[in-house]
Amino acid sequence: MIKKRKAGGKGFKELYKKMPKMKTKKSVSKRVKASGSGKLVRTRAFSGCHHILTKKTSKRKRKFRKAALVSAPDTKRIKKLVPGI
């Protein structure tokens, strides 16, 4: 019996023995961005500031508009969730 050679050289299984790609958690990638220096920037909680504005001071409402840096322990977690950041 004659052995047939494969046309491509390497078989299908040899080509796809790589580790699977890391999937990005889309929810995190939409909430966090990297700054120019590499730090992670997020929006503040309650940043919409939509209702019951009368009891909130103008200083407090102004602070909600600004972005905040992600803390160091959270940065480590987020970088695992979003590999490309």
Residue frames as a rotation matrix with the C-alpha (Angstrom) as fourth column:
MET 1
0.576 0.817 0.000 0.00
0.817 -0.576 0.000 0.00
0.000 0.000 -1.000 0.00
ILE 2
-0.364 -0.693 0.622 1.31
0.697 -0.646 -0.312 3.45
0.618 0.320 0.718 -0.94
LYS 3
-0.111 0.255 -0.960 1.28
0.842 -0.490 -0.228 6.26
-0.528 -0.834 -0.160 1.64
LYS 4
0.351 0.293 0.890 -0.22
0.749 -0.658 -0.079 9.50
0.562 0.694 -0.450 0.40
ARG 5
-0.699 -0.625 -0.348 1.47
0.715 -0.594 -0.369 12.75
0.024 -0.507 0.862 1.32
LYS 6
0.340 0.782 -0.523 -0.50
0.752 -0.560 -0.348 15.74
-0.565 -0.275 -0.778 2.53
ALA 7
0.458 -0.094 0.884 -0.52
0.762 -0.471 -0.445 18.68
0.459 0.877 -0.144 0.17
GLY 8
0.837 -0.011 0.547 0.23
-0.151 -0.966 0.211 21.42
0.526 -0.259 -0.810 2.71
GLY 9
-0.280 -0.958 -0.060 3.09
-0.194 0.118 -0.974 19.74
0.940 -0.261 -0.219 4.53
LYS 10
-0.974 0.007 0.225 1.76
-0.225 0.055 -0.973 20.27
-0.019 -0.998 -0.052 8.06
GLY 11
-0.537 0.827 -0.166 -1.54
0.713 0.550 0.435 18.74
0.451 0.115 -0.885 9.04
PHE 12
0.150 0.749 0.646 -4.58
0.108 -0.661 0.742 20.63
0.983 -0.042 -0.180 10.27
LYS 13
0.841 0.219 -0.495 -3.97
0.473 0.148 0.868 19.74
0.263 -0.964 0.021 13.92
GLU 14
-0.075 -0.960 -0.271 -0.35
0.994 -0.095 0.061 20.96
-0.084 -0.265 0.960 13.89
LEU 15
-0.515 -0.094 0.852 -1.42
0.436 -0.884 0.166 24.36
0.738 0.457 0.496 12.58
TYR 16
0.160 0.730 0.664 -4.01
-0.341 -0.590 0.732 24.90
0.926 -0.344 0.155 15.32
LYS 17
0.233 -0.152 -0.960 -2.18
0.769 0.634 0.086 23.71
0.595 -0.759 0.265 18.44
LYS 18
-0.664 -0.463 0.586 -1.75
0.100 -0.833 -0.545 27.29
0.741 -0.303 0.600 19.67
MET 19
-0.733 0.424 -0.531 -3.30
0.576 -0.027 -0.817 28.55
-0.361 -0.905 -0.225 22.87
PRO 20
0.165 0.856 0.490 -6.71
0.959 -0.255 0.124 30.19
0.231 0.450 -0.863 22.39
LYS 21
-0.494 -0.311 0.812 -6.85
0.286 -0.940 -0.186 33.97
0.821 0.140 0.554 22.18
MET 22
-0.759 0.249 -0.602 -7.78
0.556 -0.235 -0.797 36.03
-0.340 -0.940 0.040 25.24
LYS 23
-0.069 0.809 0.584 -11.26
0.803 -0.302 0.513 37.47
0.591 0.505 -0.629 24.85
THR 24
-0.915 -0.197 0.353 -11.82
0.027 -0.900 -0.435 41.08
0.404 -0.388 0.829 25.88
LYS 25
-0.322 0.830 -0.456 -14.58
0.889 0.099 -0.447 41.78
-0.326 -0.549 -0.770 28.39
LYS 26
-0.380 0.177 0.908 -16.51
0.672 -0.621 0.403 44.33
0.635 0.764 0.117 26.35
SER 27
0.707 0.701 -0.088 -18.33
0.556 -0.475 0.681 45.82
0.436 -0.531 -0.727 29.32
VAL 28
0.441 -0.637 -0.633 -15.00
0.607 -0.308 0.733 46.79
-0.662 -0.707 0.251 30.92
SER 29
-0.507 -0.714 0.483 -13.46
0.831 -0.255 0.494 48.05
-0.229 0.652 0.723 27.69
LYS 30
0.030 0.612 0.790 -16.38
0.657 -0.608 0.446 50.46
0.753 0.505 -0.421 27.24
ARG 31
0.893 0.396 -0.213 -16.02
0.398 -0.475 0.785 51.87
0.210 -0.786 -0.582 30.76
VAL 32
0.543 -0.786 -0.295 -12.24
0.193 -0.224 0.955 52.25
-0.817 -0.576 0.030 31.01
LYS 33
0.909 -0.362 0.209 -9.66
0.145 -0.197 -0.970 53.94
0.392 0.911 -0.127 28.77
ALA 34
0.247 -0.904 -0.350 -5.89
0.948 0.151 0.280 54.22
-0.200 -0.401 0.894 29.00
SER 35
0.864 -0.055 -0.501 -4.36
-0.043 -0.998 0.035 57.66
-0.502 -0.009 -0.865 29.42
GLY 36
0.762 -0.614 -0.207 -1.23
-0.412 -0.213 -0.886 58.77
0.500 0.760 -0.415 27.61
SER 37
-0.141 -0.854 0.501 0.99
-0.965 0.006 -0.261 57.74
0.219 -0.520 -0.825 30.51
GLY 38
-0.598 -0.069 -0.798 -0.64
-0.183 0.982 0.052 54.28
0.780 0.177 -0.600 30.66
LYS 39
-0.924 0.348 0.158 -2.85
-0.134 0.092 -0.987 54.86
-0.358 -0.933 -0.039 33.71
LEU 40
-0.614 0.773 0.161 -6.46
0.710 0.451 0.541 53.74
0.346 0.446 -0.825 33.51
VAL 41
-0.930 0.367 0.030 -9.19
-0.361 -0.892 -0.272 56.38
-0.073 -0.264 0.962 33.49
ARG 42
-0.608 0.792 -0.060 -12.84
0.780 0.609 0.144 55.70
0.150 0.041 -0.988 34.38
THR 43
-0.281 0.617 0.735 -16.03
-0.152 -0.785 0.601 57.70
0.948 0.057 0.314 34.68
ARG 44
-0.902 -0.039 0.431 -17.31
-0.427 -0.076 -0.901 58.40
0.068 -0.996 0.052 38.16
ALA 45
-0.653 0.740 -0.164 -20.26
0.755 0.654 -0.057 56.58
0.065 -0.161 -0.985 39.66
PHE 46
0.247 0.876 -0.415 -23.52
0.783 -0.432 -0.448 58.54
-0.571 -0.214 -0.792 39.31
SER 47
-0.724 -0.652 -0.226 -21.84
0.393 -0.660 0.640 60.61
-0.566 0.375 0.734 36.60
GLY 48
-0.403 0.662 0.632 -25.12
0.787 -0.101 0.608 60.97
0.467 0.742 -0.481 34.74
CYS 49
-0.853 0.056 -0.519 -26.39
0.356 -0.664 -0.657 63.14
-0.382 -0.745 0.547 37.58
HIS 50
-0.752 0.557 0.352 -29.87
0.354 -0.109 0.929 63.16
0.556 0.823 -0.115 36.06
HIS 51
0.223 0.965 0.140 -32.43
0.232 -0.192 0.954 63.50
0.947 -0.180 -0.267 38.80
ILE 52
0.827 0.201 -0.525 -32.90
0.558 -0.177 0.811 65.02
0.070 -0.964 -0.258 42.25
LEU 53
-0.057 -0.898 0.436 -30.38
0.756 -0.324 -0.569 67.74
0.653 0.297 0.697 41.47
THR 54
0.496 0.323 0.806 -31.80
-0.094 -0.903 0.420 70.32
0.863 -0.284 -0.418 43.86
LYS 55
0.988 -0.086 0.126 -30.31
-0.119 0.080 0.990 68.80
-0.095 -0.993 0.069 46.98
LYS 56
0.424 -0.890 0.168 -26.88
0.893 0.441 0.085 68.21
-0.150 0.114 0.982 45.38
THR 57
0.403 -0.355 -0.844 -24.41
0.052 -0.911 0.409 71.07
-0.914 -0.209 -0.349 45.62
SER 58
0.926 -0.079 -0.368 -22.98
-0.375 -0.278 -0.884 72.56
-0.032 0.957 -0.287 42.45
LYS 59
-0.037 -0.994 0.103 -19.50
-0.989 0.051 0.137 71.47
-0.142 -0.097 -0.985 43.57
ARG 60
-0.245 0.028 0.969 -20.71
-0.265 0.960 -0.094 67.88
-0.933 -0.280 -0.228 43.87
LYS 61
0.751 0.598 0.281 -22.41
0.141 0.270 -0.952 67.95
-0.645 0.755 0.118 40.46
ARG 62
0.681 -0.584 -0.442 -19.30
-0.730 -0.499 -0.466 69.46
0.052 0.640 -0.767 38.88
LYS 63
-0.253 -0.818 0.516 -17.12
-0.835 0.454 0.310 66.72
-0.488 -0.352 -0.798 40.37
PHE 64
0.261 0.450 0.854 -19.29
0.012 0.883 -0.470 64.02
-0.965 0.133 0.225 38.76
ARG 65
0.926 0.159 -0.344 -18.43
-0.308 -0.212 -0.927 65.34
-0.220 0.964 -0.147 35.29
LYS 66
0.180 -0.963 -0.200 -14.71
-0.982 -0.163 -0.095 64.73
0.059 0.214 -0.975 35.65
ALA 67
0.592 -0.090 -0.801 -13.03
-0.148 0.965 -0.218 61.39
0.792 0.248 0.557 35.02
ALA 68
0.629 -0.382 0.676 -11.19
-0.732 -0.001 0.681 59.55
-0.260 -0.924 -0.280 37.79
LEU 69
-0.296 -0.809 -0.509 -8.17
-0.837 0.476 -0.269 57.25
0.460 0.346 -0.818 37.87
VAL 70
0.696 0.447 -0.562 -8.62
-0.192 0.870 0.454 53.56
0.692 -0.208 0.691 38.59
SER 71
0.617 -0.459 0.639 -7.03
-0.739 -0.061 0.671 52.43
-0.269 -0.886 -0.377 41.87
ALA 72
-0.310 -0.915 -0.258 -3.90
-0.951 0.302 0.071 50.23
0.013 0.267 -0.964 41.79
PRO 73
-0.648 0.064 0.759 -5.54
-0.192 0.951 -0.244 46.92
-0.737 -0.304 -0.604 42.86
ASP 74
0.441 0.889 0.124 -8.36
0.005 0.136 -0.991 47.43
-0.898 0.437 0.056 40.35
THR 75
0.331 -0.417 -0.846 -5.87
-0.910 -0.379 -0.169 48.26
-0.250 0.826 -0.505 37.59
LYS 76
-0.723 -0.655 0.219 -4.33
-0.607 0.754 0.252 44.82
-0.331 0.049 -0.942 37.95
ARG 77
-0.325 0.707 0.628 -7.76
0.235 0.703 -0.671 43.16
-0.916 -0.071 -0.395 37.64
ILE 78
0.611 0.631 -0.479 -8.87
-0.234 -0.434 -0.870 45.28
-0.756 0.644 -0.117 34.69
LYS 79
-0.075 -0.727 -0.683 -5.69
-0.964 -0.124 0.237 44.59
-0.257 0.676 -0.691 32.72
LYS 80
-0.831 -0.128 0.542 -6.52
-0.085 0.991 0.104 40.88
-0.550 0.040 -0.834 32.90
LEU 81
0.064 0.970 0.236 -10.05
0.387 0.194 -0.902 41.53
-0.920 0.149 -0.363 31.63
VAL 82
0.964 0.176 -0.199 -8.90
-0.086 -0.500 -0.862 43.80
-0.251 0.848 -0.467 28.79
PRO 83
0.441 -0.862 0.249 -5.64
0.694 0.504 0.514 42.36
-0.569 -0.054 0.821 27.41
GLY 84
0.153 -0.388 0.909 -5.09
0.911 -0.302 -0.283 45.05
0.384 0.871 0.307 24.75
ILE 85
0.913 0.311 0.265 -5.18
0.202 -0.907 0.368 48.01
0.355 -0.283 -0.891 27.15
